[in-house]
Amino acid sequence: MLAEKRTFLFDLDGTLLTIELDKFLKLYFNALAEEFSNITSSRDEFIKILMSSTEKMIKNSGEKSNQEVFMKNFFEKIKTGNRDKIISQFNNFYKNIFPELKKQLDIDDSTPPQIINYLKSRNKRLVLATNPIFPREAVVERLRWAGLREGDFDFISSYENMESAKPNPKYFVDLLNKIGEKADKTVMIGNDIQEDMAAAEVGITTYIIEDYIIDRGSSTGNPDWRGSLKEFLEMLKKEL
């Protein structure tokens, strides 16, 4: 089945990056709330605004980039502070504070590079199909945590370059259009039943990585394959 595929779409968190998403998000939100304690009356208020703006991105209709949608909603709710100063504060957070979160996570940075390097040796196109609700800098930083590099991928989705998000099937249509690929030549590898398996709705073959699987109890269908990250690597070596 894999031999006929030209393009491999990979989710990041819980797939190539072997972390529990809830733990990571808790660390992330706490760090952000601490950094931005100066612009809201309380930590809870900041997180509420952040979550609301993120939800707007996830429901993006496609008229603007996810980044534009986030920023518009965020600054509509932030009543104080200079916009340019706050954006600079965000940039400083992702450059200097965000990387430190890695120290609190237990990450396998051996298996993901083996998978990516093997696929590259077989001349496969590689796309990082992470949910585009983070800036590119934060996505690339998390790639480093997994032992990977920005240059390993032909395309990386981020909130700057996408106008939709998972689980909307439009995300996968947009992604295929951006990379110029057909659905039947593509496989999506992820750990989220609802978000990543939505790729099947547009004709993409779907593989679930079960190490850090997320299943909210409703599904659009069964994946074409499921197993651990290491089992996926062994399968690649047998089929390609």
C-alpha positions as CSV (number, residue, x, y, z in Angstrom):
1,M,0.0,0.0,0.0
2,L,2.8,2.5,0.9
3,A,4.9,1.8,-2.2
4,E,2.4,3.7,-4.4
5,K,2.4,6.8,-2.2
6,R,4.4,9.8,-3.2
7,T,3.7,12.1,-0.2
8,F,3.6,11.5,3.5
9,L,1.8,13.9,5.8
10,F,2.9,13.8,9.4
11,D,1.2,15.2,12.5
12,L,3.6,16.6,15.1
13,D,2.4,16.5,18.7
14,G,1.9,12.9,19.9
15,T,3.1,11.5,16.6
16,L,6.6,12.6,15.6
17,L,6.9,14.4,18.8
18,T,6.4,11.8,21.5
19,I,4.6,13.8,24.1
20,E,1.2,13.8,25.9
21,L,-0.6,16.8,24.4
22,D,-2.5,17.7,27.6
23,K,0.8,17.9,29.5
24,F,2.5,20.0,26.9
25,L,-0.5,22.4,26.6
26,K,-0.6,22.8,30.4
27,L,3.1,23.8,30.4
28,Y,2.6,26.0,27.4
29,F,-0.5,27.9,28.7
30,N,1.2,28.3,32.1
31,A,4.3,29.8,30.6
32,L,2.3,32.1,28.3
33,A,0.1,33.2,31.2
34,E,3.1,34.0,33.3
35,E,4.8,35.9,30.5
36,F,1.7,38.0,29.7
37,S,0.5,38.6,33.3
38,N,1.0,42.3,32.6
39,I,-1.8,42.7,30.0
40,T,-4.8,41.1,31.7
41,S,-6.3,41.3,35.2
42,S,-5.7,37.6,35.9
43,R,-4.1,34.4,34.6
44,D,-7.5,32.9,34.0
45,E,-8.6,35.8,31.9
46,F,-5.6,35.6,29.7
47,I,-6.0,31.9,29.1
48,K,-9.7,32.4,28.3
49,I,-8.8,35.0,25.7
50,L,-6.1,32.8,24.3
51,M,-8.5,29.8,24.0
52,S,-11.2,31.9,22.4
53,S,-8.8,33.2,19.8
54,T,-7.5,29.7,19.1
55,E,-11.0,28.5,18.7
56,K,-11.6,31.2,16.1
57,M,-8.6,29.9,14.2
58,I,-9.9,26.3,14.3
59,K,-13.2,27.6,12.8
60,N,-11.5,29.8,10.2
61,S,-13.7,30.1,7.1
62,G,-10.7,30.5,4.8
63,E,-10.9,34.2,4.0
64,K,-7.8,35.1,6.0
65,S,-4.8,33.2,7.4
66,N,-5.1,31.6,10.8
67,Q,-2.6,34.1,12.1
68,E,-4.7,37.0,11.0
69,V,-7.8,35.5,12.5
70,F,-6.0,34.8,15.8
71,M,-4.5,38.3,16.1
72,K,-7.8,40.1,15.2
73,N,-9.7,38.2,17.9
74,F,-6.9,38.4,20.5
75,F,-6.5,42.2,20.2
76,E,-10.3,42.8,20.2
77,K,-10.3,41.2,23.7
78,I,-7.1,42.8,25.0
79,K,-8.2,46.2,26.1
80,T,-4.8,47.5,27.3
81,G,-1.3,47.6,26.0
82,N,0.5,48.6,22.8
83,R,-0.1,46.2,19.9
84,D,3.5,46.3,18.6
85,K,4.9,45.8,22.1
86,I,2.7,42.8,22.7
87,I,3.7,41.2,19.4
88,S,7.3,41.8,20.3
89,Q,6.6,40.1,23.6
90,F,5.1,37.1,21.8
91,N,8.2,36.9,19.6
92,N,10.5,37.0,22.6
93,F,8.4,34.3,24.3
94,Y,8.8,31.9,21.4
95,K,12.5,32.6,20.9
96,N,13.7,32.5,24.5
97,I,11.1,30.9,26.8
98,F,9.2,28.4,24.7
99,P,12.4,26.3,24.0
100,E,12.8,25.7,27.8
101,L,9.6,23.7,28.0
102,K,11.5,20.7,26.4
103,K,13.3,20.2,29.7
104,Q,10.0,19.2,31.3
105,L,9.1,16.6,28.7
106,D,10.3,13.0,28.1
107,I,10.9,12.8,24.3
108,D,12.0,10.0,22.0
109,D,14.4,11.9,19.6
110,S,15.7,8.7,18.0
111,T,12.8,7.0,16.2
112,P,11.4,10.0,14.4
113,P,14.7,10.9,12.6
114,Q,15.0,7.2,11.5
115,I,11.5,7.4,9.9
116,I,12.1,10.7,8.2
117,N,15.6,9.8,6.9
118,Y,14.3,6.4,5.6
119,L,11.5,8.1,3.7
120,K,13.9,10.7,2.3
121,S,16.2,7.9,1.1
122,R,13.2,6.5,-0.8
123,N,12.6,9.9,-2.4
124,K,9.3,10.5,-0.7
125,R,7.8,14.0,-0.3
126,L,7.5,14.9,3.3
127,V,5.0,17.3,4.8
128,L,4.6,18.4,8.4
129,A,0.8,18.5,8.7
130,T,0.6,19.8,12.2
131,N,-2.6,21.6,13.2
132,P,-1.7,25.2,12.1
133,I,-2.5,27.0,15.3
134,F,1.1,27.9,16.3
135,P,3.6,30.3,14.6
136,R,6.2,28.6,12.4
137,E,8.9,29.4,15.0
138,A,7.1,27.3,17.6
139,V,6.5,24.5,15.1
140,V,10.2,24.4,14.1
141,E,11.3,24.5,17.7
142,R,9.2,21.4,18.5
143,L,10.7,19.7,15.5
144,R,14.1,20.1,17.1
145,W,12.8,18.5,20.2
146,A,12.0,15.4,18.1
147,G,15.5,15.4,16.6
148,L,14.3,16.8,13.3
149,R,15.1,19.9,11.2
150,E,13.0,22.4,9.3
151,G,14.8,21.3,6.1
152,D,13.6,17.7,6.5
153,F,10.2,18.7,5.2
154,D,9.0,20.0,1.8
155,F,6.2,21.9,3.5
156,I,5.4,22.8,7.1
157,S,1.9,24.0,8.0
158,S,1.7,26.8,10.5
159,Y,-0.7,29.6,11.4
160,E,1.0,31.9,8.9
161,N,0.5,29.8,5.8
162,M,-2.9,28.1,6.4
163,E,-6.5,29.3,6.2
164,S,-8.1,26.3,7.9
165,A,-7.4,23.8,10.6
166,K,-8.1,20.2,11.7
167,P,-10.6,18.5,11.9
168,N,-12.0,20.5,9.0
169,P,-11.5,18.4,5.9
170,K,-10.9,21.7,4.1
171,Y,-7.5,21.8,5.8
172,F,-6.4,18.7,3.9
173,V,-7.8,20.0,0.6
174,D,-5.9,23.2,1.1
175,L,-2.8,21.3,2.0
176,L,-3.0,19.2,-1.1
177,N,-3.5,22.2,-3.3
178,K,-0.5,24.0,-1.7
179,I,1.8,21.1,-2.4
180,G,0.3,20.1,-5.7
181,E,-0.5,16.5,-4.8
182,K,-3.4,14.1,-5.3
183,A,-5.2,12.5,-2.4
184,D,-4.8,9.0,-3.6
185,K,-1.0,9.4,-3.7
186,T,-0.9,10.6,-0.1
187,V,-0.9,9.1,3.4
188,M,-1.6,10.9,6.6
189,I,0.1,9.7,9.8
190,G,-1.2,11.0,13.1
191,N,-2.3,10.1,16.6
192,D,-5.7,11.9,16.7
193,I,-8.7,9.9,15.6
194,Q,-10.9,12.9,15.0
195,E,-8.4,15.4,13.7
196,D,-6.0,13.4,11.7
197,M,-8.5,10.8,10.4
198,A,-10.5,13.6,8.8
199,A,-8.0,13.2,6.0
200,A,-9.9,10.1,4.9
201,E,-12.9,12.3,4.0
202,V,-11.0,13.7,1.1
203,G,-9.5,10.4,0.0
204,I,-6.2,10.3,1.8
205,T,-5.0,7.0,3.3
206,T,-4.8,7.3,7.1
207,Y,-2.4,5.7,9.6
208,I,-2.9,6.0,13.3
209,I,0.1,6.1,15.7
210,E,-1.2,4.6,19.0
211,D,1.6,5.6,21.5
212,Y,-0.1,8.8,22.4
213,I,-3.5,8.2,20.7
214,I,-6.3,10.8,21.2
215,D,-9.9,9.6,20.7
216,R,-12.8,11.7,21.8
217,G,-15.3,9.0,21.1
218,S,-16.7,9.8,17.7
219,S,-15.0,8.9,14.4
220,T,-15.5,9.4,10.7
221,G,-14.2,5.9,10.0
222,N,-11.5,3.4,10.7
223,P,-7.9,4.1,9.8
224,D,-6.2,2.0,7.1
225,W,-3.5,1.0,9.6
226,R,-2.8,1.5,13.3
227,G,0.2,0.7,15.5
228,S,3.2,2.2,17.4
229,L,5.7,4.6,16.0
230,K,8.4,1.9,16.0
231,E,6.0,-0.5,14.3
232,F,5.4,2.1,11.6
233,L,9.2,2.3,11.1
234,E,9.5,-1.5,10.7
235,M,6.6,-1.5,8.3
236,L,8.3,1.2,6.1
237,K,11.4,-1.0,5.9
238,K,9.4,-4.0,4.8
239,E,7.2,-2.2,2.2
240,L,9.5,0.4,0.8
